[in-house]
Structures are given as C-alpha cells and as structure tokens.
C-alpha cells in the first residue's frame, strides 16, 4: 500500500549526542530536541559561591542543551544551554523565539515530580519558575495566535498554555519589553487566566489552534426516569465528554464542540493514578498512560476521535510468559461528520508488543486516515465526506518499518494533501518517509487475496486519485500474456489488466469490473459537472461496496482475521456551534464546515439495483421486432442520449471513443436492447433526482442524468477495450473485425477471450450498464466457436447470449449439413422468436429449411394470421403466375386428375387470396418432404423397396 524509506537523521550522524530526545514541535513543523554534551561552563571562584564574574572559573562538564531542528531535520540551532544536566521532558517556544517554556521531571522516592519553567532565549537570560511542582503531569504550549502580528512599540505579550493533569488548564500572559534595542526580557509577573478546571486527558493542535480535553459529565440527578433500559449503576456512572475550544487572534476563545463518548478501557477509576506518564512532547497531549486518545481534524470538516486499547479474551489461557500472551489490539474512530463509530480489531498480538505499541493517525488527503501500528498493521480508512466509510485498505506494515518504532508526523501549517508523509522515529532516531504511489498500490493489489482490499484500491484509483486524468506510461512486460511494449493507461486500468491476465477465471473479476464501471463513471461526471448542479452529484452512485455493520478481512482461513465494524451515534447529545453563534462569524474553518455537512440533509444515493429490477421485468416482455425507433430516446444512428455528444459534455473521456474494439459497432435492428437500457436508466435516475429535489429544474435534472447515462456507455466501452487489449486482441484499422476476426483466433485464445467477455457481461448486467453496439453479436458467435454445443445452448436458453439474425446467418454458414449439425441448427433456430427464425431459415439452403418455411407459411394462412412471409402482394402474384404456367395445378396427379396437393391448395385459397399464397414455397416444401423425410421414415420403419 505504501512505500516506506528510512534513513538516519543527518545531524545525529554527524554528532554523537548523549541522551538525545525529542521534546516538542512548533507550528511551522520545526522540532525541539535536547541532549547532553560536554560544554564549557562557568562556576564560582570559591566554595561559598559568592564570587563575581571576575572571580568565576570555567571548566568542562556535561550539560543539557535545547535546540530547534528544521522541518527537514538537516540542521539544528541551539536555543538554550544549561550549566548542568537538567531532566527536560517537554518544551515549547514562542513564534519570535524569545521565550522557552520547558518541563522537568525528577525521581523522588517511588514517584516523579514535575516542574515548569520559562527561560529567556533572545539572548539567553534568566530562568523563571512557574511555581508548579507536583506529581501530576505538566505540559506547556505557547499560543501563536497573537504573535503573528508585529509588537506594538517596545512591549508585547506572550501567552503560554499550562496543562496540569486532572487539575487545570490556564493561560499565562508574560509581558515582554525590549532592552537595549536587541533583547526581549520578561518585564513583570505573568497574569493567569483559567481555561479548564479539571480534565482527564487533553490535546493541543498547534496548526489549527484547537484545544481538546476529556472530562467526566456528572451523573443525572436522582429522579423518575421513563423508558430507560440501563441499570441504575450504569446511569449513575460518570460518562466521558469531549470538549473542543477554538482560539482566535485578538479574540476570546470559545467552546465549539461538546460530544459524549463511549470509550473502551475507561473502567479505571477517575482518580486512578497508577502507572507512569508517557512524556512525549511530539504528541501534544497530557493524560494517563493507559488512555491513548487522539483527535485528528481536517479543514474540510472531517473530525476523527481515535482511541486505542487492548483486551484479552476471557477464554484464553495465560501462558507462563505473560509477555507472549496473545491479546487483541483494537482502536475505534468516532467520525463526527458521519455520525458513526468505526471499530477495528487485530487479533493475535503479543502482550509485550501491544502494550508498548503507539498507533499513528495521519490524514492522507481529504478522504483517508492512515493508521500505522509498527509491527502490527497499516490501515488506510476511507473517512471522506463524500460517502459513508466502506472502502478500507488493510495490510501489514512493510519490513522497512521497525517493529519498535514510534512515529510522529512532521508537517507545517499546511495540511498534507500529497502522496508523501514524513515521520520521525523517536525510538530509533530515523527519518521515515511514507509514500502512497501507484507502484505500491499495484504491489498490494497483486499480493492481496482479500476482495475488500482490491475493491478499496480500485475505488481509490478511480474516485479519489488526484491524478485521475494524468495517464502515465507503464510497461506491460509484467503481464505474462502481453507482448506490447507500453501503453498509456491509468492506474485503475493497470490493476484490471493485471487481474484479468493473472487469473481470468477468478470469480471475483466481475465484482472488480463493477467497481471500475461505477467509480470511473462517477469520477468523470463529478469532475465536469456544473457548480450549480453539485447537489445532484450526492445522489449518483459512487461505489458498489455496501455500508455494512461488519466486515472481515480474511487473509488466512485458519487464523483469526482483522475485523472492522460500525455503530451509529444514535441520540447522541452533540453540541456544535452554528456559524451565527461563533465569536468570529466570517471565519471558515473546520467547525463551520462540520456544521454545514451535518446540518444539511443527506439523501441515500441512487441504487443501480433498482434499474436492474426494472429491467428484469421489462426485458421479459421485450420484443425488439415490435418496437419502433421513435419510442426510445436513442437510435442506432445517435449513440448518445438526447443527441448529446462527448464534445458537448466536455468529458476528458473523449479519447475513449477511439479505443479499438474487435467488432463493428453497429446493429441491424430497428430497436436495440442498448436503447431500451439507456432509456430505463435515464428515466429512473431523473425520477429519483426529482423525488429528492422536487423544486429543482427538470431541465437541469435531465442534463445531469443525461451526462451520467452517456458516460456510462463510454466507460463501458472503454472497459471492453481494456479487456480485449489485455489479450493483445486489438485489431488495426485495416485488419478484419467481427466474425472474420473470431475465425482467425486460435482455440485457446478464443476461449480465454470469451471468459473475459463473459465476466464483463455479468458485471454490466449486475449494475445495469449498457454494452457497446455489436457486442452481443460478437459474444454470441465467439461462444459458438469455442463452447460445446450443449453449453452454448444453455447460455442461449438463460438469456446470456442473444442470437441476432447476423449471428444466426453466420452459424448456418459455419456448420455443414451433417445429420448432427442439422439437428443443432434446428435447435438453435427454434430458440429465437418466430420472425427472427424465419429470416434465419432463408439463409439456410437445405430441404429442412424449405419444409419448415412452407409449414409455417401454411399454418399462418390456416390460422387466419396472414401469409407470414415478407413479400408484397405484387411479388406473390408474379411468382404464383410463373409457378402456374410452369407447373400448373396438376402437380402430383392421380387417376381422377385430383391430388392431395390440389386439395390442400383449395383449403388455403378458401382462407386467403391467391396473392397471399407462396405457391413456389409450398411446392418446393412438398417436394423436399417427399425426398428428405420419406426415406428417413422408411429406413426407420424397415421398409425395403424391391
């Protein structure tokens, strides 16, 4: 799924630092670090320590240095050098880099003591204590909202957020003044402002100035409750509540979100302080070590609350070595923008590794959340705003990522939207780059046996790939059956080509083809739709994967598998400020986008299964011979809906019209199944849009529906060309096409091509997509050439193959007139409607054809249905006159000048005019009956002539 490269950090290779640690991150992506190094420090001249500068001595000693590393980790700049070793665990610096706030932790007895300080660093000056010294975790963060502006004169104020776990969050305002025109110093005691009184967990988001904290909502007052299904103990249990604060430049902060959470692993008492804290400055969090919680947001309005926990099955036995005990590593992601919670469970993780594992949650573009647990899993969750989360990529981490790694993403103010993400490994001190490339996706698609993974990769390439229209040349030499050097194809087409070439008989192939059809059509229409019709896009199908409550990613049937499940946030009391209630109403940020997304009504997307059901009913009574060209919106002369063309649509898929196909795209029918299918799609989609948007203009709805149906046809045609190209069956402009092309194929190649086209046919029927003109005839004749007759007839009887007149004519010409083939011809001709069978019999120069045609002609006359022949009265009169002149009515004479044939003609003339009769056909059919059927009957009865 991702290409991972790890390399040592440059400045750490050049310098051997002792006790190196990362202790913080700045808004622009720079990192704060500290190490111990032997430096020249000054000490007092005597033991009393009262010596002045002139009496001080200098000596080499180990001391702590705090430095700032550039975002690319190429070099560092020392901010502050202590005169001794100081156990700094976390630090923060203001935007002007004049003040440094840091936290120390020292061991006192059986516990730890935390203390907070502020130091002047421009230039290096005094250190001031915040008078906070306790056993609870302390966390510092400078606010960068006010410091973007220039100082007013010679003074300004630096604001520092101070977190004390389970006690308070406060803002310390430090007045700064300019001294000697070059250095900024703290001028007075800081002013304090309380922000939060008590919290269980807190996180600061420096790029968006968000503050999240978790606290317990007090239980409801004791009273009468109606309809409550919870026990009294559960009702009185405190429940966690997540609150989000937004900080503004020169404006007071505001509470923008309150949401109750149901988090597993919070069975600990709220006052349980067991275990050491995880002092990890790059996480920007403060909380108990057992509570691993993270909030990830995007400017587009996606809010993900990620919670990681582990648990053990009650039935599992504890081994002698507890570190090797297999447990379940799980995490949940609460998606506020979708109103659901995603639960992921990874089984069989050793306790020692699961306890120390630290998941990393990073946004990949606007649609995916990348979850990395080193040594355990790498998941790419589809959490975008466009549709419900149902296309996830699940895999194991690449071997380049060390199992004990702890990754922290490095990024500046800009949200990562490309294909590359950079992490720093805090344990192994490595720079890790994770790139999601087309090659890495193809490698995962190739080695994965999970259908859900393949569908998710195809969905990413078709719908969410930003380089959707940028074709790149990929060598096809990886395909074992391809001989073309290279071709310009997109990633999703590349995946399909490999899949069908590797195993064309795989039953998963139709499902992949369906995802390609639906995803590619949506992407093409979405990119070129008008802005005023954007709301109609939310109704178009985007994927074939259903939004199910439980999905299992089966890698090995003998073992437990990764499981992803969902539950909806029903009746959740979520408080979200509307834009009119905000402190700054004109701002457009994460919370306004979230409000817009959650407040608007979300309609269910149009289901293609509705069209399939409609077609199942209508095609049962579908008679192409009885339909006129004017009754449908498309005619063979105009292959697009309503006269629209690719040029008028402005689609980038215009080049698809020129993709070569091995058959002629024409059908000699007055009304084809293609027209019928397009008309049903157009009608159902238009009615669905008008149902959900009744006030929308019908012309606009028709335009969107026409674009979608038109693109359906073009994408279907493109897919057919891809499948034929995968078998190197691409005819040139001067080469033969159609039936002649099939006759030139080898048997093995023809069988393989039919298998692929059969999968393609099944996929289009499942999602009600149209087939190119001429495809049905090509597939039917290809099946006749490569399938046994019994199997071929099964395809015909079940409606898979359509035997048009041109196919019947070629089959009649292809089979010789042996007794066995005569029976096969009769079986094939009798499987089509009567009018079509009569036209096919005219191409068969055989006595049995004459017998059947004459019998059908006579039967229709006797039944009062007319002549049943496609001849005009003038033609019939001329033919009958010639027959009477040559043969007369005395054919087959007897002694009394009467014959059975004469008697039969008298009966026919009593039912119809002589001009309606085809005497030539009746005469030839009678002769054929005597010469062809009578000998066979005699041989069967054992009659021997003397």
QUIJO-V483500 format. One record per residue. PHI is phi as a letter, one per 30 degrees, with the letter a starting at -180 (999 if undefined). OMEGA is omega as a letter, one per 20 degrees, with the letter a starting at -180 (* if undefined). NEAR is the number of other C-alpha atoms within 8 Angstrom. Layout:
phi={PHI	PHI}
omega={OMEGA	OMEGA}
near={NEAR	NEAR}
This chain:
phi={999	b	c	c	b	c	b	d	d	d	d	d	d	d	b	c	c	c	h	d	b	c	b	l	b	c	e	d	j	d	c	c	b	b	a	c	b	d	b	d	c	c	b	d	d	b	d	d	i	c	d	d	d	d	c	d	c	c	a	d	a	d	b	d	b	c	b	c	c	d	e	d	h	c	a	b	b	d	c	a	b	d	c	a	d	c	d	d	c	a	a	a	b	d	d	d	h	c	b	b	c	b	b	c	b	b	d	b	i	c	b	b	b	c	b	c	b	b	b	d	b	b	d	d	b	d	c	c	d	d	h	c	b	a	d	c	d	c	b	b	b	d	d	c	d	d	c	d	d	d	d	d	i	c	b	a	b	c	c	b	d	c	c	b	e	i	b	a	b	b	c	c	c	c	d	c	b	d	c	h	i	b	b	c	b	d	c	a	d	d	c	c	b	d	c	b	d	b	a	c	a	b	b	c	c	d	d	c	h	c	b	c	b	c	b	c	d	d	d	d	d	d	a	d	c	c	i	d	c	d	d	d	d	d	d	d	d	d	c	d	b	c	b	c	c	c	c	b	d	h	b	d	d	b	d	c	b	b	b	d	b	c	c	d	j	c	d	d	d	e	c	d	c	d	j	d	d	c	d	b	d	d	d	h	b	b	l	d	d	d	c	c	b	b	c	b	b	b	d	d	j	d	b	b	c	c	b	c	a	b	a	b	d	d	d	d	d	d	d	d	c	d	d	c	d	d	b	c	c	b	b	b	b	d	c	d	d	c	i	b	b	c	c	b	b	c	d	i	c	e	e	e	d	d	d	c	d	b	d	c	c	b	d	c	i	c	b	b	c	c	c	b	c	e	i	b	a	b	c	b	c	d	c	d	d	d	a	d	d	b	b	c	c	b	a	c	d	d	d	d	c	d	d	c	d	b	c	b	d	c	a	d	d	d	d	d	b	c	c	b	b	c	b	c	d	d	c	c	h	b	c	c	c	c	b	c	c	d	d	d	d	d	d	d	d	d	c	d	c	c	d	d	d	d	d	d	d	d	d	d	d	d	c	c	d	d	c	e	c	c	d	b	d	c	d	c	d	d	d	d	c	c	b	d	d	a	a	c	b	d	d	d	d	d	d	d	d	d	d	d	d	d	a	d	c	d	d	d	e	e	d	d	d	d	d	d	d	d	d	d	d	d	d	d	d	d	d	c	d	d	d	d	c	d	d	d	d	d	c	d	d	b	a	c	d	d	d	c	d	a	b	c	c	d	c	b	d	d	b	d	b	d	b	c	b	b	b	d	d	d	h	d	d	c	c	b	d	d	e	d	c	d	d	c	d	d	d	b	b	d	d	d	d	d	d	d	d	d	d	d	d	c	c	d	d	d	c	d	d	d	d	d	d	d	d	d	d	d	d	d	c	d	b	e	d	c	c	c	d	d	d	b	d	b	b	e	d	b	d	c	d	i	i	d	b	d	d	d	d	i	d	d	d	d	d	d	d	c	d	d	b	d	b	d	d	a	b	c	b	d	b	c	d	e	d	d	d	d	d	d	d	d	d	d	d	d	d	d	d	d	d	d	b	d	c	d	d	e	d	d	d	d	d	d	d	d	d	d	d	d	d	e	d	d	d	d	d	d	d	d	d	d	d	d	d	d	c	h	c	c	d	d	d	c	d	d	b	i	d	d	d	d	d	d	d	d	d	d	d	d	d	d	d	d	d	d	d	d	d	d	d	d	d	d	d	d	c	h	c	d	c	d	d	i	d	d	d	d	d	d	d	d	d	d	d	c	c	d	d	d	d	e	d	d	d	d	d	c	i	d	c	c	c	d	d	d	d	d	d	d	d	d	d	d	d	d	c	d	e	d	d	d	d	d	d	d	d	d	d	d	d	c	e	d	d	d	d	d	d	d	d	d	d	c	d	a	e	d	d	d	d	d	d	d	d	d	d	d	d	d	d	d	d	i	c	j	d	i	b	d	c	d	e	d	d	d	d	d	d	d	d	d	d	d	d	d	c	i	c	c	d	h	d	b	d	c	i	c	b	e	d	d	d	d	d	d	d	d	d	d	c	b	d	d	d	d	c	c	d	d	d	d	d	d	d	d	e	d	d	d	d	c	d	d	d	d	d	d	d	d	d	i	d	c	d	d}
omega={a	r	a	r	r	r	r	r	a	a	r	r	a	a	r	a	r	r	r	r	r	a	r	r	r	a	a	r	r	a	r	a	r	r	r	a	r	a	r	a	r	r	r	a	a	a	a	r	a	a	r	a	a	r	a	r	r	r	r	r	r	a	a	r	r	a	r	a	r	a	r	r	r	a	a	r	a	r	a	r	r	r	r	r	a	a	r	a	a	a	r	a	r	a	r	r	r	r	r	r	a	a	r	r	r	a	r	a	r	a	a	r	r	r	a	a	r	a	r	a	a	i	a	a	a	r	a	r	r	r	r	a	a	r	r	a	r	a	a	r	r	r	a	a	a	a	r	r	a	r	r	r	a	a	r	a	r	a	a	r	a	r	r	a	r	r	a	r	a	r	r	a	a	r	a	r	a	a	r	r	a	a	r	a	r	a	a	r	a	r	a	r	a	r	a	a	a	r	r	a	a	r	r	r	a	a	a	a	r	r	r	r	a	r	a	r	a	r	a	r	a	a	a	r	a	r	a	a	r	r	a	r	r	a	a	a	r	a	a	r	r	a	r	r	r	r	a	r	r	r	r	r	a	r	a	a	r	a	r	a	r	a	r	r	r	r	r	r	r	a	a	a	a	r	r	r	r	a	a	a	a	r	a	a	r	a	r	a	a	a	a	a	r	r	a	a	r	r	a	r	r	r	a	r	a	a	a	r	r	r	a	r	r	a	a	r	r	a	r	r	a	a	a	r	a	r	r	r	a	r	r	r	r	a	a	a	r	a	r	r	r	r	r	a	r	a	r	r	r	a	a	a	a	a	a	a	r	a	r	a	a	r	r	a	a	a	a	r	a	r	a	r	a	a	a	a	r	a	r	a	r	a	a	a	a	a	a	a	a	r	a	r	a	r	r	a	r	a	r	a	a	a	a	a	r	a	r	a	r	r	a	a	a	r	a	r	r	a	a	r	a	r	r	r	a	a	a	r	r	r	a	r	r	a	r	a	r	r	r	r	r	r	r	r	a	a	a	r	a	a	r	r	a	r	a	r	r	r	r	a	a	a	a	a	a	r	a	a	a	r	r	a	r	r	a	a	r	r	a	a	a	a	r	a	a	r	a	a	r	a	a	r	r	r	r	a	r	a	a	r	a	a	a	a	r	a	r	a	r	r	r	r	r	r	r	a	a	a	a	r	r	a	a	a	a	a	a	r	r	a	a	r	a	a	r	r	a	r	a	r	a	a	r	a	a	r	a	a	a	r	r	r	a	r	r	a	a	a	r	a	r	a	r	a	a	r	a	r	a	r	r	a	a	r	r	a	r	a	a	r	a	r	r	a	a	a	r	a	a	a	r	r	r	r	r	a	a	a	r	a	a	a	r	a	r	a	r	r	r	r	r	r	r	a	r	r	a	a	r	r	a	r	a	a	a	a	r	a	a	a	a	a	a	r	r	r	r	a	a	a	r	a	r	r	r	a	r	r	a	a	r	r	a	a	a	a	a	r	a	r	a	r	r	a	r	r	a	r	r	r	a	r	r	r	a	a	r	a	r	r	a	a	a	r	r	r	r	r	r	r	a	r	a	a	r	r	r	r	r	r	r	r	r	r	r	r	a	a	r	r	r	a	a	r	r	r	r	r	r	r	r	a	r	r	r	r	a	a	a	a	r	a	a	a	a	r	r	a	r	r	r	a	r	a	r	a	a	r	r	r	r	r	r	r	r	a	r	r	r	r	r	a	a	r	a	a	r	r	a	r	r	r	a	a	a	r	r	a	a	a	r	r	r	a	a	a	r	a	a	r	r	a	r	r	a	a	r	r	r	a	r	a	r	a	a	r	r	r	a	r	r	r	a	a	r	a	r	r	a	a	r	r	r	r	r	r	a	a	a	a	a	r	a	a	a	r	r	r	r	a	r	r	a	r	a	r	a	r	r	a	a	a	r	r	r	r	r	r	r	r	a	r	r	a	a	a	r	r	a	r	r	r	r	r	a	a	r	r	a	r	r	a	r	a	a	a	a	r	a	r	a	a	r	a	a	r	r	a	r	r	r	r	r	r	r	r	a	r	r	a	a	r	r	r	r	a	r	a	r	r	r	r	a	r	r	r	a	r	a	a	a	a	a	r	r	r	r	r	r	a	r	a	a	r	r	*}
near={11	10	10	11	8	10	7	9	11	9	10	9	8	6	6	6	9	7	6	9	8	12	15	14	11	11	10	9	12	12	13	15	13	13	12	13	10	8	8	8	9	9	9	13	11	7	5	6	8	7	11	8	5	5	8	11	8	8	8	8	9	10	14	14	13	12	12	12	14	11	12	5	10	10	8	10	7	9	10	9	9	9	8	8	9	8	7	11	12	14	15	14	12	13	8	6	9	12	12	13	14	13	15	12	11	8	8	7	5	5	7	10	12	15	14	15	11	12	12	15	12	10	8	9	9	6	8	7	9	8	6	8	8	8	8	9	12	13	11	15	12	12	12	10	10	9	12	7	5	5	8	6	5	7	10	10	8	13	10	12	12	12	12	11	14	9	8	13	13	12	13	12	11	14	13	13	11	11	8	5	5	6	9	12	10	10	8	7	7	8	8	8	7	9	8	8	8	10	14	13	15	12	13	11	9	9	9	6	12	11	12	12	12	12	12	10	8	6	9	6	4	4	4	4	5	4	4	5	4	6	6	6	6	7	9	8	7	8	11	11	12	13	13	12	12	11	12	9	6	6	7	7	8	9	9	13	12	12	11	11	8	6	6	6	8	7	5	6	6	5	4	6	5	4	6	6	8	6	6	12	13	9	7	10	11	12	11	12	9	4	12	8	9	9	10	11	9	11	8	9	15	15	13	11	12	13	12	12	11	11	8	8	7	4	4	6	4	7	7	4	7	9	8	9	11	10	14	13	13	12	11	12	11	12	14	9	11	8	10	11	12	12	11	11	11	11	11	8	12	11	12	10	9	11	7	6	10	8	11	10	11	9	12	12	9	9	11	12	12	13	13	11	12	16	10	9	12	13	12	11	12	11	11	11	11	5	6	9	10	9	12	12	12	10	8	9	12	8	5	7	11	8	7	8	11	12	11	11	9	10	11	11	9	6	7	9	7	7	9	8	11	11	12	13	13	12	7	6	9	11	12	12	11	12	10	11	10	7	6	11	12	10	9	9	11	8	6	8	5	9	7	10	14	11	12	11	11	13	14	9	11	13	12	9	8	4	6	11	6	6	9	7	8	8	8	11	10	5	9	7	8	10	7	8	7	9	9	8	10	11	8	10	9	9	11	10	11	10	11	12	12	8	7	11	7	6	5	7	12	11	8	12	11	13	14	12	13	13	14	11	12	13	10	12	12	8	6	9	9	6	5	5	10	9	7	10	8	9	11	9	12	9	9	8	8	6	7	8	7	8	8	8	12	9	7	7	6	4	5	9	11	11	11	12	11	11	8	7	8	5	4	7	6	8	8	9	11	8	8	6	7	10	7	5	8	4	6	7	9	12	11	12	12	13	12	8	10	9	6	6	5	4	7	5	8	9	7	9	9	7	12	12	8	9	10	8	8	8	7	6	6	6	6	10	8	5	9	8	9	6	6	10	9	14	11	9	4	8	7	9	12	7	7	10	7	9	7	6	9	7	10	7	10	9	7	10	9	6	8	8	10	11	11	9	8	7	8	4	7	9	13	10	7	10	12	10	12	12	11	11	11	11	8	9	10	11	8	9	12	12	7	7	7	7	5	8	6	7	6	9	13	9	8	11	11	12	10	11	12	11	11	12	12	11	13	14	12	11	9	11	11	10	12	13	9	12	11	10	8	9	11	6	4	5	6	7	11	10	11	8	11	11	7	6	8	6	7	6	9	13	10	9	10	12	10	12	11	8	10	11	9	9	12	13	9	10	11	12	12	11	12	10	10	11	10	11	12	11	11	12	13	12	10	11	8	10	9	7	8	6	8	11	9	8	10	12	8	7	7	7	10	9	12	8	9	8	11	11	11	10	11	11	8	6	8	8	8	6	6	7	10	10	8	9	11	8	8	9	11	9	8	9	7	7	7	10	11	9	9	12	10	8	8	10	6	7	10	8	11	12	13	9	12	11	10	9	11	11	8	12	14	9	6	8	8	8	10	9	5	4	6	6	8	7	8	13	11	8	11	14	8	8	11	9	7	6	8	8	6	10	9	7	9	7	5	5	7	10	11	7	8	11	9	8	8	8	8	12	10	7	9	11	8	8	10	11	12	10	9	9	10	11	8	10	15	9	8	13	11	9	8	10	9	9	9	8	8	10	9	7	6	6	7	6	3	2}
